[in-house]
Amino acid sequence: MCLSVILLDMECYGCGMTRACQHLIHADVRAAYEFNPLAFIVLPVLAWLWGTGIWRTHRKFQLVRAS
């Protein structure tokens, strides 16, 4: 449960985000939009951040191995 729903009886901007991202990963666009339309922005940004983190870590290990 979301604390915002419990205390204020209102959904926050993050409500349904996990389920929406899961539906987007499985290409169920309609269900993702129904859970949370912001997932169309959040998921690509998270994927980009994750990818750049992996790339930077990979580059660090390459530099360590080369020296």
N, C-alpha and C positions, 0 to 999 in steps of 0.2 A: 504494500500500500504506500501511496505517496503521502508524505507529511502534510503537504498542501491540501490534499483531499480530506485528510483526517481532521485537521484543525480549522480550515477555512471553507471546506465544502466546495472547493474550486480546483480544477485541474491546472497544473503548471505547464510550462512549455515543454518540459521533458516527459510528461506523461505519455506512455505508449511508445517511447523512442526505441527501446530495445526490441519490442515486437515489430515495430515498423522497419527497423534495420534488418531484422531477420527475414521479413517478407521481401525486402528489396534484394537481399542476397540471393533469394530463391526466385527472383524476377516476378514476384506477385505485386505489381505496381498498385493496383487498385486497393488491395488490403493495406499496403504500406501507407498509402495516402489517407486511408480512413483512420488508421491508428495515430499517425502524426505526420503532417505534410513537411515538417522541418527535416525529416529524415533524408529528403532528397538533397539537402545541403550538408547535413552532418556526416552522413556516411562517406561521401567522396572526400571531405576534408580529413576525416579520421583515416581513411585509406592512404591519402597522400602523406599525412604525418607518420603513419606506421611505415610506409615505404621509404621515406627519407631517413627515418631512424635506422632501419635495417641497412640502407645504403651507407650511411655514415659509419655504422659499426663495422660493416664489411671493409670499408676503406681503412679504418684504423687497424684492423687485423692484418690487412695486406701490408701496411707500412711497418708494422711490428715484425712480420715474417721476413720482409725484405732487408731489414737491418740486422 
